[in-house]
Each structure stands twice: as C-alpha cells, then as structure tokens.
Amino acid sequence: MGKSKMVIYKAKGGRPALAIKTEGGTVLLTQQQVTLIFNVQKAAISKHVNNIFASRELSRAGTVSKMETVQNEGRRKIIRKIEYYNLDLVLFIIFITKKVKRKLTIML
C-alpha cells in the first residue's frame, strides 16, 4: 500500500470537524464519516453498500479496507478493526442516495 496521510477539515472556530485518511491516491472514509457528510442514518449507508455489492457493480475487496485503530476506553486501550470506504464506493453511495431521493420526490 502507498503512503497514508490524514487531512483534517476544521469547522468555524478551528475545531476539527472531519479527519479524512488518504492512501494510494484515494480518500478513505469510515461509515460513520459517510453518515456525517450526507446526514443519513448508519442503517441507510449499510443498506446501500450491501446493495452495491450484491449487484456486483463494485467489489468489497476493491473498495473496502480494514485497518486497526487504538481507542481509549477508560484506562484501557482497545484495538478495533475499522472498515474504510474508498472514493469509488463513496461516489457510488452519493449516486444511489440522490437516485433514491429523486424517486421519492417523484412519488410524492
């Protein structure tokens, strides 16, 4: 894998709003970050991602990376494996989300 970088976007007042990992010429976002960016529930993102993989339009192996991260929980340090979505998958989620919203608007 290529060199990994972290880009931090700050909100007004200088507080970190979103930290985006970049690696191998693509951005990597966690599912939680995708929910924050698009203001949707985690279940909706999971549903879209599962449908994308079920349709075989993208493959999990080519678009999802699992990386270990250390989280402090009280006095303990816990190592968790977190899934990161690459830019291809994030763009596909945007496309699907907009398509679903258009269908709902037409139906109403």
C-alpha positions in Angstrom: 0.0 0.0 0.0 1.0 3.6 -0.6 1.9 6.3 1.9 -1.0 7.2 4.2 -1.9 10.8 5.1 -4.6 12.4 7.2 -6.4 15.6 6.1 -8.3 17.4 8.8 -11.1 19.8 7.9 -11.9 22.3 10.6 -15.2 23.9 11.4 -15.6 27.6 12.4 -13.6 28.3 15.5 -10.8 25.9 14.5 -12.3 22.7 16.0 -11.7 19.6 13.9 -14.8 18.7 12.0 -13.7 15.7 9.9 -10.4 13.9 9.5 -10.1 12.1 6.2 -7.4 9.5 5.5 -5.8 9.4 2.1 -3.9 6.4 0.8 -2.8 5.1 -2.6 -4.3 8.1 -4.5 -7.8 7.8 -2.9 -9.6 9.0 0.1 -10.7 6.6 2.8 -13.8 7.3 4.9 -15.4 5.3 7.7 -19.1 4.5 7.6 -19.5 7.0 10.5 -17.9 9.7 8.4 -20.1 9.0 5.5 -23.2 9.3 7.7 -22.0 12.7 8.9 -21.2 14.0 5.5 -24.6 13.0 4.0 -26.7 13.4 7.1 -28.2 10.0 6.9 -28.6 7.1 9.3 -25.9 4.3 9.5 -28.6 1.7 8.5 -29.2 3.6 5.3 -25.5 3.5 4.4 -25.2 -0.2 5.3 -28.2 -0.9 3.1 -26.8 1.0 0.1 -23.4 -0.6 0.5 -24.8 -4.1 0.7 -27.0 -3.5 -2.4 -24.0 -2.2 -4.3 -22.0 -5.3 -3.5 -25.0 -7.6 -4.2 -25.4 -6.1 -7.6 -21.7 -6.7 -8.3 -21.2 -3.1 -9.6 -18.3 -2.8 -7.2 -16.5 -5.4 -5.1 -15.9 -5.3 -1.4 -12.3 -6.4 -1.9 -11.6 -3.4 -4.2 -13.4 -0.7 -2.3 -13.2 -1.5 1.5 -10.0 -1.6 3.6 -9.9 -2.8 7.2 -7.4 -1.0 9.4 -6.7 -1.3 13.1 -7.2 1.7 15.3 -6.5 2.2 19.0 -9.3 3.6 21.1 -9.0 4.7 24.7 -11.9 3.3 26.8 -11.3 4.5 30.3 -7.9 3.3 31.3 -7.8 0.6 28.7 -6.5 0.8 25.1 -8.7 -1.2 22.8 -7.6 -2.2 19.3 -10.6 -2.2 16.9 -10.7 -3.1 13.2 -12.5 -0.3 11.3 -13.7 -0.5 7.7 -12.8 2.3 5.4 -14.6 3.0 2.2 -12.6 4.3 -0.8 -13.6 7.1 -3.1 -15.2 4.8 -5.7 -17.6 3.4 -3.1 -18.4 6.8 -1.6 -19.2 8.3 -5.0 -21.5 5.3 -5.7 -23.2 5.9 -2.4 -23.8 9.5 -3.4 -25.2 8.4 -6.7 -27.6 5.9 -5.1 -28.6 8.3 -2.4 -29.5 11.0 -4.9 -31.3 8.5 -7.1 -33.4 7.3 -4.2 -34.3 10.9 -3.2 -35.3 11.7 -6.8 -37.6 8.7 -6.8 -39.2 9.7 -3.5 -39.7 13.3 -4.8 -41.4 12.0 -8.0 -43.6 9.6 -6.0 -44.8 12.4 -3.7 
